[in-house]
Amino acid sequence: MNTLIFATNNKHKIDEIRTVIGSTFNIITLTEAGINIDIPEPHDTIEENADEKSTFIYNLTKKDCFGEDTGLEVEVLNGEPGVKSARYAGEGRSSLDNIHKLLQKLDGLSNRNAQFKTIISVIINGKQTQFEGICKGKIIEELRGTDGFGYDPIFIPDGGNKTFAEMTMQEKNVFSHRRKATDKLIEFLLT
Ligand code: ITT
């Protein structure tokens, strides 16, 4: 069975991707690989930061690995918070701070269209490839639900009537950006 190191420290991402991948492949986390490091995300695009994560771990281990970078892109804010999603309210601030900043910026605006974009960057035998997953939806005006992470309490995917934070992980995976990118990764690994 293929073994891949997943270049992330985000436990929610690990759980979501493991649920999709099941037992098809063996996913090893950074902690399980004995790597205690916060991978830098110095770039201005989600694509470049995703590549940074897989390149960083490949250079360290020379093993097959992948990383992913995700951002929430809000239409009326020209794609903000986008690549800055994790630190929208400032370095070291919480997800709740990020949500409140976003809701403040959208206050009174009727266009609530947004999308999550995930880019998975995988390196197999030294060759790097990317896969994209997009989930379109709307930002609501108040927080709903306690599951999930990040911006989940304020995002309702198109075709759904609950926020991601009101869904089980299995329900979120029906719609999610991360699942769509992971499906493409699985297809690639199986061919
Ligand atoms: P790694 O870099 O270690 O993978 P991270 O938490 O820093 O983990 P990102 O830079 O990709 O991850 O994510 C940016 C932020 O976007 C993240 O901290 C969340 O606040 C938000 N985010 C990402 N995926 C999300 C999702 O599925 N639902 C809600 N918010 C999400």
Residues whose N, C-alpha, C, O or C-beta is under 5 A from the ligand:
A	BS01	ITT	A7 T8 N9 N10 E68 D69 T70 G71 S85 A86 F149 G150 Y151 D152
